[in-house]
Amino acid sequence: MGKRRVHLTFQGQLADEPAIWTMSQEFDLVFSIRQADLTDGFGWIMLELEGDDQKLSDAMRWLEERDVIVAPIEQDVVAG
């Protein structure tokens, strides 16, 4: 089991889709939303993801294929 902390940026129609839930179901991942913001047509979210290391990698690739900007974040940014 691995953990990843990521910052995701959604633009356009992606901001209105349940991409995080879909990803968690498709790749059998547990997620914890640490921070998020959504404005008209733009959103970002800081997530802590937990699951199989390969499935975590596959999920990041899946998000990127949907034009989600995926960036790793430091542990202390979402700690607490």
PDB file of N, CA, C and O in Angstrom:
ATOM      1  N   MET A   1       0.838  -1.183   0.000  1.00  0.00           N
ATOM      2  CA  MET A   1       0.000   0.000   0.000  1.00  0.00           C
ATOM      3  C   MET A   1       0.881   1.244   0.000  1.00  0.00           C
ATOM      4  O   MET A   1       1.846   1.351   0.757  1.00  0.00           O
ATOM      5  N   GLY A   2       0.525   2.157  -0.853  1.00  0.00           N
ATOM      6  CA  GLY A   2       1.258   3.398  -0.930  1.00  0.00           C
ATOM      7  C   GLY A   2       0.360   4.584  -0.661  1.00  0.00           C
ATOM      8  O   GLY A   2      -0.863   4.462  -0.601  1.00  0.00           O
ATOM      9  N   LYS A   3       0.991   5.732  -0.499  1.00  0.00           N
ATOM     10  CA  LYS A   3       0.280   6.996  -0.311  1.00  0.00           C
ATOM     11  C   LYS A   3       0.872   8.033  -1.233  1.00  0.00           C
ATOM     12  O   LYS A   3       2.077   8.047  -1.484  1.00  0.00           O
ATOM     13  N   ARG A   4       0.019   8.896  -1.731  1.00  0.00           N
ATOM     14  CA  ARG A   4       0.474  10.030  -2.535  1.00  0.00           C
ATOM     15  C   ARG A   4      -0.331  11.245  -2.141  1.00  0.00           C
ATOM     16  O   ARG A   4      -1.525  11.162  -1.856  1.00  0.00           O
ATOM     17  N   ARG A   5       0.341  12.364  -2.130  1.00  0.00           N
ATOM     18  CA  ARG A   5      -0.317  13.643  -1.900  1.00  0.00           C
ATOM     19  C   ARG A   5      -0.165  14.436  -3.189  1.00  0.00           C
ATOM     20  O   ARG A   5       0.947  14.655  -3.669  1.00  0.00           O
ATOM     21  N   VAL A   6      -1.278  14.859  -3.735  1.00  0.00           N
ATOM     22  CA  VAL A   6      -1.245  15.521  -5.037  1.00  0.00           C
ATOM     23  C   VAL A   6      -2.133  16.754  -5.049  1.00  0.00           C
ATOM     24  O   VAL A   6      -3.108  16.863  -4.305  1.00  0.00           O
ATOM     25  N   HIS A   7      -1.761  17.662  -5.911  1.00  0.00           N
ATOM     26  CA  HIS A   7      -2.546  18.866  -6.190  1.00  0.00           C
ATOM     27  C   HIS A   7      -3.080  18.689  -7.607  1.00  0.00           C
ATOM     28  O   HIS A   7      -2.307  18.532  -8.552  1.00  0.00           O
ATOM     29  N   LEU A   8      -4.398  18.716  -7.751  1.00  0.00           N
ATOM     30  CA  LEU A   8      -5.030  18.534  -9.055  1.00  0.00           C
ATOM     31  C   LEU A   8      -5.702  19.833  -9.471  1.00  0.00           C
ATOM     32  O   LEU A   8      -6.354  20.489  -8.660  1.00  0.00           O
ATOM     33  N   THR A   9      -5.542  20.200 -10.733  1.00  0.00           N
ATOM     34  CA  THR A   9      -6.195  21.387 -11.273  1.00  0.00           C
ATOM     35  C   THR A   9      -7.102  20.959 -12.419  1.00  0.00           C
ATOM     36  O   THR A   9      -6.679  20.264 -13.342  1.00  0.00           O
ATOM     37  N   PHE A  10      -8.357  21.391 -12.338  1.00  0.00           N
ATOM     38  CA  PHE A  10      -9.373  21.065 -13.339  1.00  0.00           C
ATOM     39  C   PHE A  10      -9.795  22.356 -14.022  1.00  0.00           C
ATOM     40  O   PHE A  10      -9.933  23.396 -13.378  1.00  0.00           O
ATOM     41  N   GLN A  11      -9.998  22.282 -15.326  1.00  0.00           N
ATOM     42  CA  GLN A  11     -10.465  23.458 -16.048  1.00  0.00           C
ATOM     43  C   GLN A  11     -11.641  23.084 -16.930  1.00  0.00           C
ATOM     44  O   GLN A  11     -11.785  21.927 -17.326  1.00  0.00           O
ATOM     45  N   GLY A  12     -12.471  24.050 -17.235  1.00  0.00           N
ATOM     46  CA  GLY A  12     -13.606  23.840 -18.129  1.00  0.00           C
ATOM     47  C   GLY A  12     -14.599  22.844 -17.574  1.00  0.00           C
ATOM     48  O   GLY A  12     -14.895  22.852 -16.379  1.00  0.00           O
ATOM     49  N   GLN A  13     -15.110  21.991 -18.431  1.00  0.00           N
ATOM     50  CA  GLN A  13     -16.137  21.018 -18.066  1.00  0.00           C
ATOM     51  C   GLN A  13     -15.653  20.024 -17.008  1.00  0.00           C
ATOM     52  O   GLN A  13     -16.463  19.494 -16.248  1.00  0.00           O
ATOM     53  N   LEU A  14     -14.344  19.765 -16.950  1.00  0.00           N
ATOM     54  CA  LEU A  14     -13.805  18.843 -15.949  1.00  0.00           C
ATOM     55  C   LEU A  14     -14.125  19.282 -14.524  1.00  0.00           C
ATOM     56  O   LEU A  14     -14.267  18.443 -13.635  1.00  0.00           O
ATOM     57  N   ALA A  15     -14.240  20.587 -14.301  1.00  0.00           N
ATOM     58  CA  ALA A  15     -14.526  21.091 -12.960  1.00  0.00           C
ATOM     59  C   ALA A  15     -15.909  20.665 -12.479  1.00  0.00           C
ATOM     60  O   ALA A  15     -16.176  20.686 -11.277  1.00  0.00           O
ATOM     61  N   ASP A  16     -16.791  20.279 -13.398  1.00  0.00           N
ATOM     62  CA  ASP A  16     -18.152  19.875 -13.039  1.00  0.00           C
ATOM     63  C   ASP A  16     -18.356  18.359 -13.037  1.00  0.00           C
ATOM     64  O   ASP A  16     -19.465  17.889 -12.783  1.00  0.00           O
ATOM     65  N   GLU A  17     -17.308  17.595 -13.315  1.00  0.00           N
ATOM     66  CA  GLU A  17     -17.430  16.136 -13.383  1.00  0.00           C
ATOM     67  C   GLU A  17     -16.908  15.479 -12.105  1.00  0.00           C
ATOM     68  O   GLU A  17     -16.028  16.036 -11.449  1.00  0.00           O
ATOM     69  N   PRO A  18     -17.431  14.308 -11.739  1.00  0.00           N
ATOM     70  CA  PRO A  18     -16.991  13.613 -10.527  1.00  0.00           C
ATOM     71  C   PRO A  18     -15.723  12.780 -10.759  1.00  0.00           C
ATOM     72  O   PRO A  18     -15.708  11.578 -10.494  1.00  0.00           O
ATOM     73  N   ALA A  19     -14.672  13.423 -11.252  1.00  0.00           N
ATOM     74  CA  ALA A  19     -13.456  12.698 -11.634  1.00  0.00           C
ATOM     75  C   ALA A  19     -12.790  12.006 -10.445  1.00  0.00           C
ATOM     76  O   ALA A  19     -12.277  10.897 -10.594  1.00  0.00           O
ATOM     77  N   ILE A  20     -12.787  12.627  -9.284  1.00  0.00           N
ATOM     78  CA  ILE A  20     -12.134  12.030  -8.118  1.00  0.00           C
ATOM     79  C   ILE A  20     -12.865  10.764  -7.687  1.00  0.00           C
ATOM     80  O   ILE A  20     -12.241   9.738  -7.416  1.00  0.00           O
ATOM     81  N   TRP A  21     -14.170  10.843  -7.627  1.00  0.00           N
ATOM     82  CA  TRP A  21     -14.961   9.668  -7.251  1.00  0.00           C
ATOM     83  C   TRP A  21     -14.785   8.558  -8.289  1.00  0.00           C
ATOM     84  O   TRP A  21     -14.579   7.399  -7.928  1.00  0.00           O
ATOM     85  N   THR A  22     -14.865   8.904  -9.561  1.00  0.00           N
ATOM     86  CA  THR A  22     -14.698   7.921 -10.630  1.00  0.00           C
ATOM     87  C   THR A  22     -13.327   7.259 -10.541  1.00  0.00           C
ATOM     88  O   THR A  22     -13.216   6.038 -10.656  1.00  0.00           O
ATOM     89  N   MET A  23     -12.286   8.061 -10.337  1.00  0.00           N
ATOM     90  CA  MET A  23     -10.929   7.531 -10.209  1.00  0.00           C
ATOM     91  C   MET A  23     -10.836   6.569  -9.018  1.00  0.00           C
ATOM     92  O   MET A  23     -10.249   5.493  -9.129  1.00  0.00           O
ATOM     93  N   SER A  24     -11.412   6.958  -7.890  1.00  0.00           N
ATOM     94  CA  SER A  24     -11.319   6.106  -6.703  1.00  0.00           C
ATOM     95  C   SER A  24     -12.020   4.771  -6.919  1.00  0.00           C
ATOM     96  O   SER A  24     -11.554   3.744  -6.425  1.00  0.00           O
ATOM     97  N   GLN A  25     -13.121   4.769  -7.641  1.00  0.00           N
ATOM     98  CA  GLN A  25     -13.854   3.544  -7.914  1.00  0.00           C
ATOM     99  C   GLN A  25     -13.122   2.661  -8.927  1.00  0.00           C
ATOM    100  O   GLN A  25     -13.015   1.447  -8.750  1.00  0.00           O
ATOM    101  N   GLU A  26     -12.626   3.287  -9.982  1.00  0.00           N
ATOM    102  CA  GLU A  26     -11.977   2.532 -11.056  1.00  0.00           C
ATOM    103  C   GLU A  26     -10.651   1.913 -10.618  1.00  0.00           C
ATOM    104  O   GLU A  26     -10.291   0.828 -11.073  1.00  0.00           O
ATOM    105  N   PHE A  27      -9.919   2.609  -9.728  1.00  0.00           N
ATOM    106  CA  PHE A  27      -8.589   2.142  -9.340  1.00  0.00           C
ATOM    107  C   PHE A  27      -8.527   1.662  -7.890  1.00  0.00           C
ATOM    108  O   PHE A  27      -7.442   1.396  -7.373  1.00  0.00           O
ATOM    109  N   ASP A  28      -9.671   1.551  -7.237  1.00  0.00           N
ATOM    110  CA  ASP A  28      -9.760   1.033  -5.871  1.00  0.00           C
ATOM    111  C   ASP A  28      -8.852   1.807  -4.921  1.00  0.00           C
ATOM    112  O   ASP A  28      -8.035   1.223  -4.209  1.00  0.00           O
ATOM    113  N   LEU A  29      -9.006   3.134  -4.921  1.00  0.00           N
ATOM    114  CA  LEU A  29      -8.201   4.006  -4.078  1.00  0.00           C
ATOM    115  C   LEU A  29      -9.073   4.671  -3.019  1.00  0.00           C
ATOM    116  O   LEU A  29     -10.258   4.927  -3.235  1.00  0.00           O
ATOM    117  N   VAL A  30      -8.462   4.943  -1.880  1.00  0.00           N
ATOM    118  CA  VAL A  30      -9.113   5.715  -0.827  1.00  0.00           C
ATOM    119  C   VAL A  30      -8.559   7.128  -0.914  1.00  0.00           C
ATOM    120  O   VAL A  30      -7.349   7.317  -1.034  1.00  0.00           O
ATOM    121  N   PHE A  31      -9.446   8.124  -0.854  1.00  0.00           N
ATOM    122  CA  PHE A  31      -8.961   9.490  -0.923  1.00  0.00           C
ATOM    123  C   PHE A  31      -9.469  10.311   0.240  1.00  0.00           C
ATOM    124  O   PHE A  31     -10.541  10.062   0.791  1.00  0.00           O
ATOM    125  N   SER A  32      -8.662  11.302   0.598  1.00  0.00           N
ATOM    126  CA  SER A  32      -9.021  12.263   1.624  1.00  0.00           C
ATOM    127  C   SER A  32      -8.794  13.645   1.033  1.00  0.00           C
ATOM    128  O   SER A  32      -7.678  13.981   0.635  1.00  0.00           O
ATOM    129  N   ILE A  33      -9.845  14.440   0.976  1.00  0.00           N
ATOM    130  CA  ILE A  33      -9.728  15.805   0.471  1.00  0.00           C
ATOM    131  C   ILE A  33      -9.180  16.670   1.591  1.00  0.00           C
ATOM    132  O   ILE A  33      -9.768  16.759   2.669  1.00  0.00           O
ATOM    133  N   ARG A  34      -8.054  17.304   1.325  1.00  0.00           N
ATOM    134  CA  ARG A  34      -7.408  18.138   2.341  1.00  0.00           C
ATOM    135  C   ARG A  34      -7.761  19.611   2.168  1.00  0.00           C
ATOM    136  O   ARG A  34      -7.958  20.321   3.154  1.00  0.00           O
ATOM    137  N   GLN A  35      -7.841  20.068   0.937  1.00  0.00           N
ATOM    138  CA  GLN A  35      -8.253  21.436   0.614  1.00  0.00           C
ATOM    139  C   GLN A  35      -8.802  21.423  -0.793  1.00  0.00           C
ATOM    140  O   GLN A  35      -8.421  20.583  -1.608  1.00  0.00           O
ATOM    141  N   ALA A  36      -9.701  22.357  -1.081  1.00  0.00           N
ATOM    142  CA  ALA A  36     -10.251  22.445  -2.432  1.00  0.00           C
ATOM    143  C   ALA A  36     -10.885  23.810  -2.646  1.00  0.00           C
ATOM    144  O   ALA A  36     -11.242  24.504  -1.694  1.00  0.00           O
ATOM    145  N   ASP A  37     -11.018  24.178  -3.912  1.00  0.00           N
ATOM    146  CA  ASP A  37     -11.709  25.406  -4.277  1.00  0.00           C
ATOM    147  C   ASP A  37     -12.278  25.223  -5.676  1.00  0.00           C
ATOM    148  O   ASP A  37     -11.648  24.619  -6.544  1.00  0.00           O
ATOM    149  N   LEU A  38     -13.467  25.748  -5.878  1.00  0.00           N
ATOM    150  CA  LEU A  38     -14.117  25.660  -7.183  1.00  0.00           C
ATOM    151  C   LEU A  38     -14.751  26.996  -7.490  1.00  0.00           C
ATOM    152  O   LEU A  38     -15.551  27.520  -6.716  1.00  0.00           O
ATOM    153  N   THR A  39     -14.376  27.540  -8.638  1.00  0.00           N
ATOM    154  CA  THR A  39     -15.019  28.742  -9.141  1.00  0.00           C
ATOM    155  C   THR A  39     -15.533  28.417 -10.527  1.00  0.00           C
ATOM    156  O   THR A  39     -15.327  27.306 -11.015  1.00  0.00           O
ATOM    157  N   ASP A  40     -16.174  29.332 -11.152  1.00  0.00           N
ATOM    158  CA  ASP A  40     -16.786  29.090 -12.450  1.00  0.00           C
ATOM    159  C   ASP A  40     -15.752  28.617 -13.478  1.00  0.00           C
ATOM    160  O   ASP A  40     -14.918  29.396 -13.940  1.00  0.00           O
ATOM    161  N   GLY A  41     -15.822  27.331 -13.825  1.00  0.00           N
ATOM    162  CA  GLY A  41     -14.960  26.776 -14.859  1.00  0.00           C
ATOM    163  C   GLY A  41     -13.543  26.432 -14.438  1.00  0.00           C
ATOM    164  O   GLY A  41     -12.725  26.066 -15.282  1.00  0.00           O
ATOM    165  N   PHE A  42     -13.236  26.540 -13.157  1.00  0.00           N
ATOM    166  CA  PHE A  42     -11.878  26.259 -12.690  1.00  0.00           C
ATOM    167  C   PHE A  42     -11.954  25.696 -11.278  1.00  0.00           C
ATOM    168  O   PHE A  42     -12.710  26.196 -10.445  1.00  0.00           O
ATOM    169  N   GLY A  43     -11.170  24.657 -11.011  1.00  0.00           N
ATOM    170  CA  GLY A  43     -11.139  24.103  -9.668  1.00  0.00           C
ATOM    171  C   GLY A  43      -9.800  23.456  -9.383  1.00  0.00           C
ATOM    172  O   GLY A  43      -9.093  23.021 -10.292  1.00  0.00           O
ATOM    173  N   TRP A  44      -9.468  23.401  -8.111  1.00  0.00           N
ATOM    174  CA  TRP A  44      -8.267  22.683  -7.683  1.00  0.00           C
ATOM    175  C   TRP A  44      -8.593  21.933  -6.411  1.00  0.00           C
ATOM    176  O   TRP A  44      -9.512  22.279  -5.668  1.00  0.00           O
ATOM    177  N   ILE A  45      -7.811  20.897  -6.187  1.00  0.00           N
ATOM    178  CA  ILE A  45      -8.034  20.069  -5.013  1.00  0.00           C
ATOM    179  C   ILE A  45      -6.711  19.475  -4.557  1.00  0.00           C
ATOM    180  O   ILE A  45      -5.891  19.062  -5.377  1.00  0.00           O
ATOM    181  N   MET A  46      -6.510  19.433  -3.259  1.00  0.00           N
ATOM    182  CA  MET A  46      -5.359  18.746  -2.680  1.00  0.00           C
ATOM    183  C   MET A  46      -5.883  17.461  -2.068  1.00  0.00           C
ATOM    184  O   MET A  46      -6.764  17.478  -1.207  1.00  0.00           O
ATOM    185  N   LEU A  47      -5.333  16.352  -2.522  1.00  0.00           N
ATOM    186  CA  LEU A  47      -5.786  15.033  -2.093  1.00  0.00           C
ATOM    187  C   LEU A  47      -4.663  14.235  -1.471  1.00  0.00           C
ATOM    188  O   LEU A  47      -3.491  14.392  -1.815  1.00  0.00           O
ATOM    189  N   GLU A  48      -5.047  13.381  -0.554  1.00  0.00           N
ATOM    190  CA  GLU A  48      -4.160  12.325  -0.087  1.00  0.00           C
ATOM    191  C   GLU A  48      -4.795  11.035  -0.586  1.00  0.00           C
ATOM    192  O   GLU A  48      -5.948  10.742  -0.268  1.00  0.00           O
ATOM    193  N   LEU A  49      -4.055  10.274  -1.359  1.00  0.00           N
ATOM    194  CA  LEU A  49      -4.551   9.031  -1.947  1.00  0.00           C
ATOM    195  C   LEU A  49      -3.817   7.849  -1.333  1.00  0.00           C
ATOM    196  O   LEU A  49      -2.625   7.927  -1.034  1.00  0.00           O
ATOM    197  N   GLU A  50      -4.540   6.766  -1.151  1.00  0.00           N
ATOM    198  CA  GLU A  50      -3.938   5.558  -0.598  1.00  0.00           C
ATOM    199  C   GLU A  50      -4.433   4.353  -1.378  1.00  0.00           C
ATOM    200  O   GLU A  50      -5.620   4.230  -1.681  1.00  0.00           O
ATOM    201  N   GLY A  51      -3.494   3.461  -1.700  1.00  0.00           N
ATOM    202  CA  GLY A  51      -3.840   2.245  -2.418  1.00  0.00           C
ATOM    203  C   GLY A  51      -2.594   1.557  -2.945  1.00  0.00           C
ATOM    204  O   GLY A  51      -1.469   1.913  -2.592  1.00  0.00           O
ATOM    205  N   ASP A  52      -2.813   0.578  -3.784  1.00  0.00           N
ATOM    206  CA  ASP A  52      -1.732  -0.162  -4.423  1.00  0.00           C
ATOM    207  C   ASP A  52      -0.868   0.803  -5.245  1.00  0.00           C
ATOM    208  O   ASP A  52      -1.394   1.656  -5.961  1.00  0.00           O
ATOM    209  N   ASP A  53       0.456   0.663  -5.139  1.00  0.00           N
ATOM    210  CA  ASP A  53       1.370   1.575  -5.832  1.00  0.00           C
ATOM    211  C   ASP A  53       1.122   1.634  -7.339  1.00  0.00           C
ATOM    212  O   ASP A  53       1.116   2.717  -7.923  1.00  0.00           O
ATOM    213  N   GLN A  54       0.920   0.488  -7.964  1.00  0.00           N
ATOM    214  CA  GLN A  54       0.674   0.474  -9.413  1.00  0.00           C
ATOM    215  C   GLN A  54      -0.642   1.159  -9.753  1.00  0.00           C
ATOM    216  O   GLN A  54      -0.728   1.886 -10.742  1.00  0.00           O
ATOM    217  N   LYS A  55      -1.661   0.931  -8.940  1.00  0.00           N
ATOM    218  CA  LYS A  55      -2.953   1.573  -9.185  1.00  0.00           C
ATOM    219  C   LYS A  55      -2.877   3.078  -8.976  1.00  0.00           C
ATOM    220  O   LYS A  55      -3.554   3.834  -9.673  1.00  0.00           O
ATOM    221  N   LEU A  56      -2.063   3.522  -8.025  1.00  0.00           N
ATOM    222  CA  LEU A  56      -1.842   4.957  -7.850  1.00  0.00           C
ATOM    223  C   LEU A  56      -1.220   5.566  -9.104  1.00  0.00           C
ATOM    224  O   LEU A  56      -1.662   6.615  -9.572  1.00  0.00           O
ATOM    225  N   SER A  57      -0.208   4.915  -9.642  1.00  0.00           N
ATOM    226  CA  SER A  57       0.439   5.397 -10.872  1.00  0.00           C
ATOM    227  C   SER A  57      -0.538   5.401 -12.038  1.00  0.00           C
ATOM    228  O   SER A  57      -0.590   6.355 -12.815  1.00  0.00           O
ATOM    229  N   ASP A  58      -1.309   4.331 -12.152  1.00  0.00           N
ATOM    230  CA  ASP A  58      -2.297   4.249 -13.231  1.00  0.00           C
ATOM    231  C   ASP A  58      -3.354   5.344 -13.097  1.00  0.00           C
ATOM    232  O   ASP A  58      -3.790   5.910 -14.100  1.00  0.00           O
ATOM    233  N   ALA A  59      -3.764   5.644 -11.873  1.00  0.00           N
ATOM    234  CA  ALA A  59      -4.766   6.678 -11.636  1.00  0.00           C
ATOM    235  C   ALA A  59      -4.231   8.051 -12.026  1.00  0.00           C
ATOM    236  O   ALA A  59      -4.963   8.855 -12.604  1.00  0.00           O
ATOM    237  N   MET A  60      -2.959   8.336 -11.717  1.00  0.00           N
ATOM    238  CA  MET A  60      -2.373   9.623 -12.092  1.00  0.00           C
ATOM    239  C   MET A  60      -2.335   9.770 -13.613  1.00  0.00           C
ATOM    240  O   MET A  60      -2.625  10.838 -14.151  1.00  0.00           O
ATOM    241  N   ARG A  61      -1.979   8.694 -14.290  1.00  0.00           N
ATOM    242  CA  ARG A  61      -1.961   8.698 -15.758  1.00  0.00           C
ATOM    243  C   ARG A  61      -3.382   8.910 -16.300  1.00  0.00           C
ATOM    244  O   ARG A  61      -3.574   9.664 -17.254  1.00  0.00           O
ATOM    245  N   TRP A  62      -4.363   8.255 -15.702  1.00  0.00           N
ATOM    246  CA  TRP A  62      -5.769   8.378 -16.107  1.00  0.00           C
ATOM    247  C   TRP A  62      -6.238   9.832 -15.990  1.00  0.00           C
ATOM    248  O   TRP A  62      -6.913  10.347 -16.882  1.00  0.00           O
ATOM    249  N   LEU A  63      -5.876  10.483 -14.888  1.00  0.00           N
ATOM    250  CA  LEU A  63      -6.247  11.892 -14.716  1.00  0.00           C
ATOM    251  C   LEU A  63      -5.580  12.771 -15.769  1.00  0.00           C
ATOM    252  O   LEU A  63      -6.233  13.623 -16.372  1.00  0.00           O
ATOM    253  N   GLU A  64      -4.292  12.568 -15.992  1.00  0.00           N
ATOM    254  CA  GLU A  64      -3.567  13.364 -16.980  1.00  0.00           C
ATOM    255  C   GLU A  64      -4.144  13.189 -18.380  1.00  0.00           C
ATOM    256  O   GLU A  64      -4.183  14.141 -19.159  1.00  0.00           O
ATOM    257  N   GLU A  65      -4.590  11.983 -18.701  1.00  0.00           N
ATOM    258  CA  GLU A  65      -5.212  11.731 -20.007  1.00  0.00           C
ATOM    259  C   GLU A  65      -6.510  12.509 -20.167  1.00  0.00           C
ATOM    260  O   GLU A  65      -6.969  12.717 -21.290  1.00  0.00           O
ATOM    261  N   ARG A  66      -7.103  12.938 -19.073  1.00  0.00           N
ATOM    262  CA  ARG A  66      -8.328  13.731 -19.082  1.00  0.00           C
ATOM    263  C   ARG A  66      -8.031  15.221 -18.913  1.00  0.00           C
ATOM    264  O   ARG A  66      -8.921  16.011 -18.599  1.00  0.00           O
ATOM    265  N   ASP A  67      -6.781  15.589 -19.124  1.00  0.00           N
ATOM    266  CA  ASP A  67      -6.321  16.979 -19.048  1.00  0.00           C
ATOM    267  C   ASP A  67      -6.400  17.589 -17.656  1.00  0.00           C
ATOM    268  O   ASP A  67      -6.509  18.807 -17.511  1.00  0.00           O
ATOM    269  N   VAL A  68      -6.345  16.743 -16.638  1.00  0.00           N
ATOM    270  CA  VAL A  68      -6.207  17.237 -15.267  1.00  0.00           C
ATOM    271  C   VAL A  68      -4.723  17.472 -15.035  1.00  0.00           C
ATOM    272  O   VAL A  68      -3.900  16.618 -15.362  1.00  0.00           O
ATOM    273  N   ILE A  69      -4.378  18.616 -14.476  1.00  0.00           N
ATOM    274  CA  ILE A  69      -2.985  18.909 -14.157  1.00  0.00           C
ATOM    275  C   ILE A  69      -2.690  18.279 -12.804  1.00  0.00           C
ATOM    276  O   ILE A  69      -3.315  18.620 -11.800  1.00  0.00           O
ATOM    277  N   VAL A  70      -1.735  17.357 -12.786  1.00  0.00           N
ATOM    278  CA  VAL A  70      -1.380  16.602 -11.583  1.00  0.00           C
ATOM    279  C   VAL A  70       0.011  17.017 -11.128  1.00  0.00           C
ATOM    280  O   VAL A  70       0.972  16.942 -11.893  1.00  0.00           O
ATOM    281  N   ALA A  71       0.114  17.458  -9.872  1.00  0.00           N
ATOM    282  CA  ALA A  71       1.412  17.845  -9.324  1.00  0.00           C
ATOM    283  C   ALA A  71       1.555  17.279  -7.914  1.00  0.00           C
ATOM    284  O   ALA A  71       0.627  17.375  -7.112  1.00  0.00           O
ATOM    285  N   PRO A  72       2.717  16.686  -7.606  1.00  0.00           N
ATOM    286  CA  PRO A  72       2.941  16.201  -6.240  1.00  0.00           C
ATOM    287  C   PRO A  72       3.063  17.396  -5.296  1.00  0.00           C
ATOM    288  O   PRO A  72       3.489  18.481  -5.693  1.00  0.00           O
ATOM    289  N   ILE A  73       2.682  17.173  -4.041  1.00  0.00           N
ATOM    290  CA  ILE A  73       2.848  18.241  -3.046  1.00  0.00           C
ATOM    291  C   ILE A  73       3.607  17.679  -1.851  1.00  0.00           C
ATOM    292  O   ILE A  73       3.637  16.469  -1.622  1.00  0.00           O
ATOM    293  N   GLU A  74       4.207  18.568  -1.113  1.00  0.00           N
ATOM    294  CA  GLU A  74       4.990  18.191   0.055  1.00  0.00           C
ATOM    295  C   GLU A  74       4.074  17.769   1.183  1.00  0.00           C
ATOM    296  O   GLU A  74       2.954  18.268   1.295  1.00  0.00           O
ATOM    297  N   GLN A  75       4.529  16.870   2.006  1.00  0.00           N
ATOM    298  CA  GLN A  75       3.736  16.333   3.100  1.00  0.00           C
ATOM    299  C   GLN A  75       3.228  17.413   4.043  1.00  0.00           C
ATOM    300  O   GLN A  75       2.067  17.365   4.448  1.00  0.00           O
ATOM    301  N   ASP A  76       4.055  18.383   4.404  1.00  0.00           N
ATOM    302  CA  ASP A  76       3.636  19.359   5.392  1.00  0.00           C
ATOM    303  C   ASP A  76       2.576  20.333   4.880  1.00  0.00           C
ATOM    304  O   ASP A  76       1.939  21.016   5.682  1.00  0.00           O
ATOM    305  N   VAL A  77       2.374  20.413   3.575  1.00  0.00           N
ATOM    306  CA  VAL A  77       1.360  21.298   3.015  1.00  0.00           C
ATOM    307  C   VAL A  77      -0.032  20.820   3.405  1.00  0.00           C
ATOM    308  O   VAL A  77      -0.921  21.639   3.636  1.00  0.00           O
ATOM    309  N   VAL A  78      -0.231  19.519   3.481  1.00  0.00           N
ATOM    310  CA  VAL A  78      -1.559  18.989   3.785  1.00  0.00           C
ATOM    311  C   VAL A  78      -1.626  18.322   5.145  1.00  0.00           C
ATOM    312  O   VAL A  78      -2.646  17.724   5.487  1.00  0.00           O
ATOM    313  N   ALA A  79      -0.577  18.409   5.915  1.00  0.00           N
ATOM    314  CA  ALA A  79      -0.576  17.774   7.229  1.00  0.00           C
ATOM    315  C   ALA A  79      -1.573  18.472   8.142  1.00  0.00           C
ATOM    316  O   ALA A  79      -1.851  19.663   8.000  1.00  0.00           O
ATOM    317  N   GLY A  80      -2.095  17.710   9.067  1.00  0.00           N
ATOM    318  CA  GLY A  80      -2.953  18.326  10.054  1.00  0.00           C
ATOM    319  C   GLY A  80      -4.307  17.838  10.100  1.00  0.00           C
ATOM    320  O   GLY A  80      -5.105  18.307  10.911  1.00  0.00           O
TER     321      GLY A  80
END
